[in-house]
Amino acid sequence: MSLYDGVDLRLNVPHSARMYDYFLGGITNFAADREAAGQALAALPWVRATARANRAFMHRSTRALAEAGLDQFLDIGTGIPTSPNLHEIAQQVNPRARVVYVDNDPIVLSHAQALLTGAREGRTAYVEAELTEPAALLAAPGLRDTIDLARPVALSLNAVLHFVPDDPEAPDGPDGADGAAGQRAHAIVEHLKAALAPGSALVLSHVTADFAPEEIARLAGIYRAAGAPGQARAHHEIARFFDGWTLLAPGLVPTPRWRPAGPEDTAVSDTEASLYAAVAIKP
């Protein structure tokens, strides 16, 4: 039996998760993905460095929060597994850590089993749900059976919110949690934040056009043609996702500047990163 039996992967259509896998040097990508990724590389020659810097930020932020005592992690927009995954980092620090991965893509579902192998003392689960339906996501049995929302949770939204463009036809407001409002990405995040206990963390990275506006505009066009419309946001727009929470040092910075671990991090320029990242704690 194939890993993909019963899963419609639409292999003739490029997919953002498989393109990201290609940029990271993975093998779960196909001709259509590689063609679109080649176009992305032509528009943004440093996009591989962008992806790797974002992945390294995930590793550093997860480790920092696990070392600070957080033992529950909710990763939304998981993508294709690329070891070390978030649960591997968290459970290296605390083998009892509990991790829930959330995604809505068939390709991720087909690889979910690879995400469920972790430390015997901890727990790892995969939930198929939509980021744009936060109430249903938070009520999913697989999530509720694995992590306790009454205790602090580290919520990871890495490189996913730029795939939730705002609706220019709709007014701003709390209805954005169901996709109705203009600033729906911010409304979705506020819904998720409100469900978490004090002491929880928000880990977030997001594409910006602040450093390379023309290149990012071309890249957005390539993703839009691949069926993945998105929206780059400026520093102040990304900062709003953290409203009401306390940013950890060094604040909202390009991904390589968030607590770099070594020269391989600092070697990536802000332009090459083209993503802002931060971690904040709920008071």
C-alpha positions, 0 to 999 in steps of 0.5 A, spaced: 500 500 500 502 506 498 503 512 503 498 516 498 493 511 497 486 514 498 489 521 498 488 526 492 494 530 492 493 533 485 500 532 483 500 536 477 498 542 481 504 546 485 503 546 492 506 551 497 507 546 502 511 541 497 515 548 494 517 549 501 519 542 502 523 543 496 527 549 498 529 546 505 532 540 500 526 535 502 524 529 497 516 530 498 515 534 492 514 533 484 515 536 477 509 541 478 512 544 485 519 544 482 517 548 476 513 553 481 519 553 486 524 555 480 520 561 478 520 563 485 528 562 485 528 566 479 524 572 483 527 571 489 534 568 488 535 567 496 528 564 497 532 557 500 536 562 505 529 565 507 526 558 508 532 555 512 532 561 516 525 560 518 526 553 520 532 555 524 527 560 528 522 555 529 528 550 532 531 556 537 524 558 539 521 551 541 527 550 545 527 556 548 520 555 550 521 548 552 527 550 557 523 556 560 518 550 562 512 550 557 510 543 556 505 543 551 505 546 544 500 547 538 503 548 531 498 550 526 500 550 519 505 544 520 507 543 513 511 536 511 515 533 516 522 535 516 526 532 521 528 535 527 520 537 527 517 541 533 516 535 537 523 532 537 526 539 539 521 540 545 522 532 547 529 533 547 528 538 552 522 535 556 521 528 554 514 529 557 512 535 552 505 534 549 505 536 541 499 537 537 500 538 529 494 542 525 494 542 518 489 542 512 493 539 507 492 532 504 500 531 503 501 533 510 495 528 512 499 523 508 505 524 512 502 525 519 504 518 521 511 521 521 509 526 526 506 521 531 513 518 533 516 521 539 518 520 546 515 515 550 513 519 556 510 525 551 504 525 547 504 527 539 498 528 535 495 530 528 489 534 527 486 536 520 483 542 521 482 549 518 486 555 521 480 560 518 475 556 523 479 557 529 473 555 534 472 548 530 480 547 530 480 548 538 474 544 539 477 538 535 477 531 539 485 530 538 487 537 540 483 536 547 485 529 548 492 531 548 493 538 551 490 542 556 488 549 554 487 551 562 494 550 562 500 554 558 500 552 551 506 555 546 502 556 540 506 556 533 504 560 527 510 559 523 510 562 516 502 561 515 498 567 516 501 570 510 497 565 506 491 568 510 489 575 506 485 580 508 478 581 505 478 588 502 470 588 501 469 587 508 469 591 515 474 590 520 471 586 526 471 580 531 467 576 525 474 575 522 474 569 526 470 566 521 473 569 515 468 575 514 472 581 516 477 585 513 482 584 518 481 576 518 488 574 520 488 578 526 481 576 528 483 569 527 489 570 532 485 574 537 480 568 537 486 563 538 490 567 543 483 568 547 482 561 548 489 560 551 491 560 559 496 566 562 503 564 561 502 561 554 506 563 548 505 566 541 510 564 536 510 567 529 513 568 523 511 572 517 513 574 510 514 582 509 516 586 503 519 591 508 526 589 505 525 587 498 518 590 495 519 588 488 522 581 489 516 579 494 511 582 489 513 577 484 514 572 489 506 573 491 504 573 484 508 566 483 504 563 489 497 566 487 498 563 480 499 556 484 493 557 487 496 560 494 494 567 494 497 571 500 499 577 503 506 580 505 505 585 511 509 590 514 512 590 521 507 594 524 501 590 521 505 583 524 506 587 531 499 587 532 498 580 532 502 580 539 497 586 542 496 585 549 502 580 550 509 581 552 514 580 547 520 576 549 527 580 547 529 581 542 522 583 540 519 583 533 525 582 528 528 578 522 528 571 523 535 570 523 536 576 529 531 572 534 537 569 538 541 567 533 545 560 535 551 561 531 554 564 525 550 560 520 544 564 523 547 571 523 550 570 515 543 571 513 541 578 511 535 581 513 533 582 505 534 574 505 530 573 511 524 577 508 520 574 514 519 577 521 519 573 527 517 574 535 515 570 541 510 573 546 507 571 553 500 572 555 500 576 562 
